[in-house]
């Protein structure tokens, strides 16, 4: 049984226990001398002494409430008939007669189908009771019967209001669950985009470079193909880790000092709790730089300030910013000089990736190998980065440079309450 089903069954059992206690308590209080004058009264016929029939009618007005949520219409019919018989026979008022109001409330709150039919039947039954009481000599006029009917109507309406509020709460929770699901799907889509696009782009660029060098420099072809293989393994590692997150199966992690990251040998194994936002270590950014260099992209990397422990979400956001920027550089500015800068501050970090344009490359650009064929654009990388950084109360700027290059700059605080 699923946890949600078990929780629902447990909730039903709790409600049944509560209703059973309510019915039993009302039945016991019906015979308490101190409460003998408290109850619903409409007949005021000449009194008849209590007997076995009066006891049975009192219990019939109380005990059916044990199933008031499961069978609200049936409970209302039984309790209403017992109340009508008690009033018509002129038995003394008991506390159990208040069960009529509880039955009306329960029907208003828990009756799902044929609500109007149930309400109409209850109204007809009350009209018949009023006629019988009048025929038996009850000293009440139409106004008294109307007031009592309004009181019973209020009990029904109170249940209807509670039913509506309950439905609104269910709808609110459904909408919240749908919004959470949509947000999770968007997050997973961003992760897949970042992982797949970066590694596949690197592999395509490396394969194209290998074809270009096949006739002129065979030794470099072997190195390029080795790099393609390494990139493919990295892609499989990250994809397996992401699939482990989706399946909530857990993964083994390899300790690397301040933070932890999954390793290629353990990703996808079970045993530890999955942390969807576990970030790569700081060294992983350097790995991205080395991977880009292996494709022939000239990349310079520098880090300013001391590395300190910071939230995993910040680590992951910085990693993804550099990953997306380098991916775009390999796709759209092959062989263009790229600079990656990570600046550590006490309460935030700044990441900047700049790709030089033709104006600064000059003659070096003409000497570089031909660009790889144009790769398709996903159209969601920078938008996903902005959303990721915005959630962390940070800022991301991306746009062209005056020399025709491009810059991606992110400022990510370590916590929303620290700035």
N, C-alpha and C positions, 0 to 999 in steps of 0.2 A: 504493500500500500504506500502511496506517495505521502510525503510529509503534509501536503495540503489536504489530502483526503483524511489523514489521521487527525489533523487539527479540526477539520469540520465535524468528524464523528465525535471527537472529544467535546466540542462545543455543543452538539446535540445532546450528549449525555448530561452535560452540566445543566442545560436548560430543562431537561426532563426531571432531574433531581430537584431543581429549584421549584418547578411546578408541583412536584409531588409533596415537597415540604409545605408549600403554600396551601394545597388542598387539605393536607392533614391538619395543619394549624387552624384553618378555618373550621374544619369539622369539630375539633376539640373546643374551640372558643364558642361554638354554637351552643354548648351546654354549660357555659360558665354563668353562674347566677348574676355576676356583676354586669354582664353584657346582655342580659335577657331582654332589655328594652331597646337595644341598639340594632337597627336593621332597616331594610326597605319595607314600607307598609303602604298599602293602597286601599285595602278592602274595608277595614274597620267594621267588620261584621260582628255580630254577637259572639263572644268568646267561647271556645270549646277547649276543654282540658286536654293537656298533652297526653298522647298515647303512643302505641307502637307506630301507627301511621305517621304521626308528627315527627317522630325520630327518623323514620325512613325518608320523609320529605326533606328534612334538614340535611341529612347526609347526601341526598340527591342534588342538593343545591351547592354542595361543597366539594365532594370527592371527584366529580367529573373534571374539575379544573386541573387535575393532574395531567391531562392530555390536551389542555386548551390550545397549545401551539400547533399540535399535530392535526387535531380535528376541531377547529374553532366553530364551524357551523353546527356540528353534531353536539358539541358541548353546550352551545347556546340553546339548542332545541331541548336538551334534557333539563338544563338548569331552568330555562324559561317555563317549561311545562310543570316542573316541581314547584316553582314559585307561584304559578297560577293556581295549582291545586291547593297549595297551602293557604293562599289568600281566599279562595272560594270556600274552603272548609272552615275558615275562621280560627285556625290554630294560633297559639301565641307567637308573637314575633321572635325570631332568633337571629343571632349574628350571622348565621349561614346565609340569610337572605341577601347579604351584600355580594354573594357570589354572582347574582344577576348582573351587577355592574361590571364585575371582572370578566364575565362571559361576553358581555357586549363589547368591552374594550378589546378583548382577545380577538373577537370576530372582526372588528375594525382594523386591528393591527396585523393579523396573520391570515385572514381569508384571502386567497389569491384569485379564485375563479368564482363567477356568478355572485359577485358581491351585491349587485342590485337585487338579485333574486332573494338572497338571504335577508337583506334589509327590508324588502317588501313583505316577505313571509313573517318577519318579526313584527312589523307594523300591523299586519292583519291579525296575528295572534294576540297582540295587545288590545286591538279593537274588540275582538271577541271576548277577552277577559273583562274589559270595561262593561260590555253589555251584560255579561253574566253577573258581575258584581252589582250592577244597577238592578237587574231582575231579582237578585237575592236581597235587595233592600239596603245596599251600601249608601251611607249618607253623604255622597259626594256628587258634585255637579260636573258638567263638561269642562269647566275651568280647572278643577282639581286634576281630572284625568289628563288634561293637556299639559299641565305643569309637570306631572310625573313623566309623561312622554318626552318632554323636552330634556328632563334630567337623564333619561336613558339615551336620548339622542346625543347628548354631550359626551357620555361615556363611549359611544360608538365613534364619534368624531375625534375624540382624544386618541383612540387607537389608530384611526385613519391618518392623523397627523404624524404619529410615531412611525407608521408604515412608510409614509412618504419620506420622512427624514432618513429612515434606514435605506430606502432605495437611492436617495441622493448620495448617501455616504458610499454605497456600493458603486455607484456610477463614478464618484470622485476617485475612489481607489482604482477603478478600472482605467480611468484616464491617466492617473499617475503611473500605473503600471505600463500603459502604452507609451507614455512619454519616456519612462525609464528604459523601456525596450528600444525605442527609437534612438535614444542617446547612446545606448550600448552598441546598437548596430552601427551608428555613425563612428563610434570610437574604434570598433573592430575594422570598419572600412578604412579608416585612417591608418591603422596599424598595417593592414594588408598592403595598402598603397605604398607606405614608407618602405616596407620590407621588400616587396616584390619589385617595385619600380627601380629602387636603387640597385639591387643586385642584378636584375635582368639587364638594366642599362649598362652596368659595368661589364657584364658578360658579352653583350652585343658589341660594345666598343672594343673590347679585347679581341674578340673573334675577327672583327673587321680589320683591326690593326695587324693581326696575324696573317690575314690574306694579303695585305699590302706588303708585308715584309717577307713573304714566302720565297720570292725570287732574289731579293737583295740581301737578306740577312737571316738565313735559316736558323742560326743559333738563338736569335731573339724570338723566333716563332715557338720554339720549345718552351722558353720562359713564359711567353704569352699564354700558351695553352695550359701550362701549369697554373697560371694565375686564374684562368677561366675555371679550372677545376676547383681551386680554392674558393673562388667566389660562389660557385654553385653549392659547395659544402656549407658556407656561411648562410646562404639563403635557406637551405634545408634545415639548418640548426634553428634559425629564427622562426621559420614556419612551423616546425615541430613544437617549439616552445609556445607559439601563439595558439596552435591547435590544442595543446595541453591546457592552456588557459580557458579556451572555449569549452572543452570537455570537463573542466574542473577535476582533472585527474591528478594534478600535482606534478612537481618536477624536482629532481635532485639539483642542488646548487653547489657551486665551487666557490669557496671562500677566497677572496682576493684582498683582504684588508678591511677597508672602511665599508665596502659594499659587497654584494654577492651578485653573481650572474650565472645563468645556466650554461653548461658546457655541452659540447657536441656529443659527448659520450653519455650524458645523463638526461638530456632534454626528452621529455615525453614519458619518463618513468614515473611511477607512483610512489607515494610514501610521504611527501611533504605537502604542505598547503600551498596552493598556487597563489601568487601575488601578481595580479594582472599588470600592476604598474611598477614592478621591480625594474629598476633602470640599469642600463649597462654601466660599467665602471668608467672612471674618467679616462682610463687607458683605451677604452673602446673608441673614443673620438680619434685618437691617434691611429687606431686600426683603420678607421674610415679613410683617413688621410693616406695611409700606406696603400690601401686598396685602390684609391683614385690614382695614385702615382703609378700603380702597376698597369693602369690602362693607358699610360702615356700623358696623363694630365699633370702639368707642373704645379704642385701644390706646396705652399709654405704654411707651417703650423707654428704658432707660438701661444704660450700660456703665461698670463701675468697674474701674480698673486699666488698665495698658498692655497692648495686644495684642502677643503675642510668637509666634514660630514654634512650632508644636506638631504632634504627629502627626496625619496626615490622618484617622485613625479617630476621634480626639477631636473634630476639627472637625465631622465628619459626625454624630457622636452628639449634640453640642450643637444642631446644626441640626435634627435629627429630633425632639429633645425639644421645642424651640420650635414646630416645625411641628405636631406632634401636639396639643400643648396649645392652640394657636390654632385648630386644626380643631375640637376639642371645644368650645371657647368659641363658635365660630360656629354649631355644630350645636345645642348645648343651652342656650346663654346669649346669644342674639342681643341686641345692643345693651348688654350688660353691660360695665362698665368692666374692662379687662384690663391688667395690668402685666407687662412682660417685663424681667427683670433678668439681666445677665451680669456676673459678678464674676470678674476675673482674679487668680489667686494665683501665686506663684512656681512651684509644682509641681502645681497643679490648678486647675480652674475650677468655678464654681458657676453653675448656671442655674436661675432660678426664674420661673415663670409663674403668676400668681394672677388669678382671675376673681372679681369681687365679686358677692355675693348680693343679694337684694332688700332686706335689712336696711340696707345701705349706699347702695343706689341711691336709695331714697326716692322722691321725687316725679319724679325724672328718669326712673325706669323707666316710670312711667305715661304720660309724654310721648313715649316712644320709639315708633317704628312697631311694628305688630303683628309677632310672631315669624313666621318662615317655617315652613311645615309641617314636622313632625318628620321628620328624616332617619333612614334605617336605620343601626343601629350595627353595626360590623364585629366588635367584641368581641375584637380582637387587638392594637390599637394600643399600649396601656399595657403589655401583657404582652411585646410585641416590644421596647419601649423598655427594660424591665427587663433583658431578656436582652442587649440591645446594650450597656447600661451595665455589666452584671455582667461581661461578657467583658473589659471594660477595667479591671476591678477597682474599679469605682465603685459608687455607691449612688443609687437613685432612690426617691423617696417621692411618693405621689400620694393625695390624699384630700380630703374635704369640709372647708370652713371653718365656723366658728361662725356666720357671717352667712348661710350657705346657699350660699356660693360654692365654689370649688374651687381647689386649689393643686397644682402639679407642681414638684418640686424635685429637681435632680440634682447630684451631686458627682462629677466625672470627673477622675481623676489623669492626668498627662501620660505616665506610664509606671509599670508595676507595681513597678519596683525603686526608684522615687524617693520613695515614701512610707514 
